[in-house]
Amino acid sequence: MTRSRFSWHQLRDSQLFWPLLALALILLFNLFFTPGFYNVEIKDGHLSGFLIDILNRGSILMLLATGMTMVIATGGVDLSVGAVVAISAATATVLINPALATELISSEELIKDVTSTPLWMCITAALLIATLCGLWNGLLVSRGKIQPMVATLVLMVAGRGIAQLITHGQIITVYYTPYFFIGNGYLLGLPFPLFIAIFVYLCTWLWARRTAFGMFVESIGINAQSSFLSGINEKNIKLAVYTFCGFCAGIAGLIYSSNVKSADANNAGLNLELDAILAVVMGGTLMSGGRFSLLASVIGALVIQSTTTTMYAIGVPAMAASAIKGLVVLVVILLYSEQTKLVLTRVVERVGARS
C-alpha cells in the first residue's frame, strides 16, 4: 500500500501526467466517435491523415509554447507572439515579392519561382525583426520595470499595425516554391515543420537543462528578490527569455506564411498567443513562475491541436469548437488544483485500504 501511495503521489505531482491523460482521453474519444481518425496513408510520397495533420498544424503552437514556457517560468507573459507571427510573415513575403522596390503588385502578375531577395536573406530578416520585437518586450519588462502583461500588450496592439505598414495593407501572395518547403515540405515522410519544432525544442531543452540558465529562470520565478541577493542577474535573464520568445514567434511566422503561401496582417497568428499560454499552463507551469517542463508544454500544445482537429473532423462549427476547446483546457487546469488533487488522493487511499 505504501508503494502504491508513493506511486500515486509521483503521478499526481508530475507535470507530464495530466496533459498526457488529457491527450489520451482525446485520442480515446476519436477511437470511438471519429471514423478514419487513425487512418494513415501514403500520398505523393509522404504520410497523410488526421494524426499527421495534428503534428503538422501543431508545430506552430509547439514553437510558441516552447518560447512562452521560458517567459512564464520567470513570472511573466508575452501577449504579443501572435502579432510577432504576423510581422515575421509580412517581412518574409514582402521581401520575396519582386515588386518591393516600387509598389506591391497583385498575385496574378507575380512570376512563379522568382524572388527579389535571396531566400536566406528573407528568412534572416524575418527572424531578426521578430527577435528585435522580443528584445523590445524584454527591455520594457527588465529595464523599464513595466508589468509583463502591459508591456507586451503594447506590441500586441501595435504589432498588427506594423505588419499592415510592411504589407501596405494588402494580403501578400507569393509563388516562390523553395519558400513553400518550410511550411509544406516533407522529410522522411513527415511534415518538415515538425522537425523544425523538435529541433528548437531540443536546443531549448539543452539550454535550460544542461546549463545553469534553467535553474536561474526557475529561481527568478519562485522568488526574484532572493535570486537577486544570490547574485543572479534578473534583468538579463528576463531580457533573454523575452528575446527568445520573439525568435520562436518569428520561426512560427515563417512556417505559417509558407504554409498558406501568403501573409495577411490581420489574421496571421490571430489568437495564437492565447493558445500558447493555455498550452504552457496545461503543461503545469504556473503563471506565477517557477518550476517548468518544456515537454509538458509541448504535449499541452498537442492537446489543444488534437481538440481542434477532432472538432473539425466530427463537423462541429468553428465557434462551437472554440468553446469546447476552452472546456477541455478548463478541465485539465482544474485537475491541477490542490482541491482536486486532495480529493483524488483520498479516493486512491480508500481504494488502496480496501484492497
C-alpha positions in Angstrom: 0.0 0.0 0.0 2.9 2.3 0.8 4.4 1.7 -2.6 1.0 2.3 -4.3 0.5 5.5 -2.4 4.1 6.7 -3.3 3.5 6.0 -6.9 0.2 7.9 -6.9 1.9 10.9 -5.3 4.5 10.8 -8.0 1.9 10.8 -10.7 -0.2 13.4 -9.1 2.7 15.9 -8.8 4.1 15.1 -12.3 3.8 17.9 -14.8 3.6 15.3 -17.6 0.8 13.2 -16.1 -2.2 15.5 -16.6 -1.5 16.7 -20.2 -0.7 13.1 -21.2 -4.0 12.0 -19.6 -5.9 14.7 -21.5 -4.3 13.7 -24.8 -5.0 10.0 -24.1 -8.7 10.8 -23.5 -9.0 12.9 -26.7 -7.4 10.0 -28.7 -9.7 7.5 -27.0 -12.7 9.7 -27.9 -11.6 9.6 -31.5 -11.2 5.9 -31.5 -15.0 5.5 -31.0 -16.5 8.6 -32.5 -14.3 9.7 -35.4 -14.3 7.3 -38.3 -10.9 7.1 -40.0 -9.1 9.2 -37.4 -6.3 6.7 -37.1 -6.0 6.0 -40.8 -2.6 7.0 -42.1 -1.8 6.5 -45.8 0.9 7.5 -48.2 0.0 10.2 -50.7 2.5 11.8 -53.1 5.4 10.1 -51.2 4.5 11.3 -47.7 2.3 10.3 -44.9 -1.2 11.7 -44.7 -4.1 11.5 -42.2 -5.6 13.2 -39.2 -2.7 12.3 -36.9 -0.2 13.8 -39.4 -2.3 16.9 -39.6 -2.2 17.3 -35.8 1.6 17.1 -35.9 1.9 19.5 -38.9 -0.5 22.2 -37.7 0.5 21.8 -34.1 4.2 22.6 -34.9 3.5 26.3 -34.8 1.8 26.1 -31.4 4.6 23.9 -30.1 7.2 26.5 -31.1 5.2 29.3 -29.4 4.7 27.1 -26.3 8.4 26.5 -26.1 9.2 30.2 -26.1 6.3 31.0 -23.9 7.3 28.4 -21.3 10.6 30.2 -20.6 8.8 33.6 -20.2 6.0 32.3 -17.9 8.6 30.4 -15.8 10.1 33.8 -14.8 6.6 35.0 -13.7 5.9 37.0 -16.9 3.8 36.5 -20.0 4.0 37.5 -23.7 0.8 38.6 -25.2 2.4 39.8 -28.4 3.5 36.5 -30.0 0.5 36.4 -32.4 1.4 39.9 -33.6 5.0 38.9 -34.0 4.0 36.0 -36.1 2.2 38.4 -38.4 5.2 40.8 -38.5 7.6 37.9 -39.4 5.2 36.6 -42.1 4.8 40.0 -43.6 8.5 40.7 -43.6 9.4 37.4 -45.4 6.7 37.6 -48.0 7.3 41.3 -48.8 11.0 40.6 -49.4 10.1 37.7 -51.7 7.6 39.9 -53.7 9.6 41.0 -56.8 7.9 44.5 -56.8 9.1 45.5 -53.4 11.2 48.4 -54.7 8.3 50.1 -56.3 4.9 49.0 -55.2 3.3 45.7 -54.3 1.6 44.1 -57.3 -1.3 41.7 -57.4 -0.8 37.9 -57.2 -2.0 37.5 -60.8 1.1 39.5 -62.0 3.6 37.6 -59.9 6.1 35.4 -61.7 6.5 31.9 -60.3 9.7 30.9 -58.6 11.1 34.4 -58.6 12.2 36.4 -55.6 13.5 39.9 -55.3 15.7 38.9 -52.3 17.7 35.7 -51.7 15.8 33.2 -49.6 18.4 33.2 -46.8 18.1 36.9 -46.5 14.3 36.8 -46.4 14.5 34.2 -43.5 17.2 36.1 -41.7 15.4 39.4 -41.9 12.1 37.9 -40.7 13.8 36.2 -37.7 15.9 39.3 -36.9 12.8 41.6 -36.8 10.9 39.1 -34.7 13.9 38.8 -32.3 14.1 42.5 -32.0 10.4 42.5 -31.1 11.1 40.1 -28.3 14.1 42.2 -27.3 11.8 45.3 -27.1 9.4 43.4 -24.8 12.3 42.3 -22.7 13.7 45.8 -22.3 10.3 47.1 -21.2 9.9 44.3 -18.6 13.5 44.0 -17.4 14.8 47.6 -17.7 11.5 49.6 -17.8 10.0 47.6 -14.9 6.7 47.6 -16.6 4.3 44.8 -15.8 4.7 42.0 -18.4 1.0 42.0 -19.4 1.1 45.7 -20.0 4.5 45.8 -21.7 3.6 43.0 -24.2 0.1 44.4 -24.7 1.7 47.4 -26.4 3.2 45.2 -29.1 0.1 43.1 -29.3 -1.9 46.1 -30.3 0.7 47.9 -32.4 2.2 44.8 -34.0 -0.6 44.2 -36.5 -0.4 47.8 -37.4 3.3 47.4 -38.1 2.5 44.3 -40.2 0.0 46.3 -42.1 2.6 49.0 -42.8 5.0 46.4 -44.1 2.5 44.9 -46.5 1.0 48.2 -47.5 -2.4 47.0 -46.1 -2.5 44.1 -48.7 -2.6 40.4 -48.5 0.7 39.3 -49.9 0.6 36.2 -52.0 3.9 34.6 -53.2 4.7 31.8 -55.7 8.3 31.0 -54.7 8.5 27.2 -54.5 11.6 26.9 -52.3 10.0 29.1 -49.6 7.0 26.7 -49.6 9.1 23.9 -48.3 9.3 25.5 -44.9 5.6 25.1 -44.1 4.6 22.5 -46.7 7.6 20.3 -47.2 8.1 16.7 -46.0 11.2 14.9 -44.7 11.2 11.2 -44.2 7.5 11.2 -44.9 6.7 13.6 -42.1 5.9 17.3 -42.2 9.1 19.5 -42.2 7.6 22.0 -39.7 7.6 19.1 -37.2 11.3 18.7 -37.5 11.8 22.5 -37.0 9.7 22.4 -33.8 11.6 19.3 -32.5 15.0 21.0 -33.3 14.0 24.2 -31.4 12.7 22.2 -28.5 15.9 20.1 -28.2 18.1 23.2 -28.4 15.9 24.9 -25.8 16.0 21.8 -23.5 19.8 21.7 -23.7 19.9 25.4 -22.9 17.6 25.1 -20.0 18.6 21.7 -18.6 22.2 21.3 -19.5 23.3 24.8 -18.3 22.5 26.8 -15.2 20.1 29.0 -17.2 17.1 26.9 -16.5 17.8 27.0 -12.8 18.2 30.8 -12.9 14.8 31.1 -14.7 13.0 28.9 -12.1 14.8 30.8 -9.2 13.5 34.1 -10.5 10.0 32.8 -10.9 10.0 31.4 -7.4 11.5 34.4 -5.7 13.0 37.2 -7.7 14.3 39.1 -4.7 16.1 36.1 -3.3 17.6 35.4 -6.7 18.9 38.9 -6.9 20.5 38.6 -3.5 22.1 35.3 -4.6 23.8 37.1 -7.4 21.5 36.1 -10.3 21.1 38.9 -12.9 17.4 39.0 -13.1 17.3 41.7 -15.8 19.5 39.8 -18.2 17.6 36.5 -17.7 14.3 38.2 -18.4 15.7 40.0 -21.4 17.0 36.7 -22.7 13.7 34.8 -22.4 11.6 37.5 -24.0 14.0 37.8 -26.8 14.0 34.1 -27.3 10.2 34.1 -27.3 10.2 36.6 -30.1 12.6 34.4 -32.0 10.3 31.4 -31.7 7.4 33.5 -32.9 9.5 34.6 -35.9 10.0 30.9 -36.9 6.3 30.3 -36.4 5.6 33.2 -38.7 7.8 31.7 -41.4 6.0 28.4 -41.2 2.6 30.0 -41.2 3.2 32.2 -44.2 4.9 29.4 -46.1 2.0 27.0 -45.4 -0.7 29.3 -46.6 1.6 30.9 -49.3 0.7 34.4 -48.2 0.7 36.9 -45.4 -2.4 38.5 -44.0 -1.5 41.1 -41.3 -5.0 40.9 -39.8 -5.3 37.2 -39.5 -1.8 35.7 -39.3 -1.2 34.4 -35.8 -4.6 35.7 -34.6 -5.3 34.4 -31.0 -2.3 32.2 -31.1 -0.9 33.9 -28.0 -3.9 32.6 -26.0 -3.4 29.1 -27.2 0.3 29.2 -26.4 -0.4 30.5 -22.8 -3.0 27.7 -22.4 -0.6 25.1 -23.6 2.0 26.2 -21.1 -0.5 26.4 -18.2 -1.8 23.0 -19.2 1.7 21.7 -19.0 1.8 22.6 -15.3 3.9 25.8 -15.4 2.2 28.3 -13.0 1.5 31.8 -14.2 3.4 33.0 -11.1 6.5 31.3 -12.4 8.9 28.7 -11.0 9.2 25.0 -12.0 8.6 24.4 -15.7 8.6 21.5 -18.1 9.2 22.1 -21.8 8.0 18.7 -22.8 4.7 19.1 -20.8 4.1 22.4 -22.6 4.7 20.7 -26.0 2.2 18.0 -25.0 -0.2 20.7 -23.9 0.1 22.2 -27.4 -0.7 18.8 -28.9 -3.8 18.5 -26.7 -5.1 21.9 -27.9 -4.4 21.0 -31.6 -5.9 17.5 -31.2 -9.0 19.0 -29.7 -9.3 21.5 -32.6 -8.7 18.8 -35.2 -11.2 16.5 -33.5 -13.9 19.1 -33.5 -13.5 19.8 -37.2 -13.3 16.1 -38.0 -16.7 15.4 -36.5 -18.2 18.5 -38.1 -18.5 20.9 -35.1 -18.9 24.5 -36.2 -15.8 26.8 -35.7 -17.5 28.9 -33.0 -18.6 25.8 -31.0 -15.2 24.2 -31.5 -13.6 27.2 -29.7 -16.0 26.8 -26.8 -15.3 23.0 -26.5 -11.6 23.6 -26.7 -11.9 26.1 -23.8 -13.8 23.5 -21.8 -11.1 20.8 -22.3 -8.5 23.3 -21.2 -10.6 24.2 -18.1 -11.0 20.6 -17.1 -7.2 20.0 -17.3 -6.4 23.1 -15.3 -9.0 22.1 -12.7 -7.2 18.8 -12.3 -4.1 20.8 -11.3 -5.9 22.5 -8.4 -5.0 21.5 -4.9 -8.6 20.7 -4.0 -8.9 18.2 -6.9 -5.6 16.6 -6.1 -6.7 16.2 -2.4 -10.0 14.6 -3.5 -8.2 12.2 -5.9 -5.6 11.3 -3.2 -8.4 10.4 -0.7 -10.1 8.2 -3.3 -6.8 6.4 -4.1 -6.1 5.9 -0.4 -9.5 4.5 0.2 -9.2 2.1 -2.7 -5.8 1.1 -1.5 -7.1 0.5 2.0 -9.9 -1.7 0.8 -7.5 -3.8 -1.4 
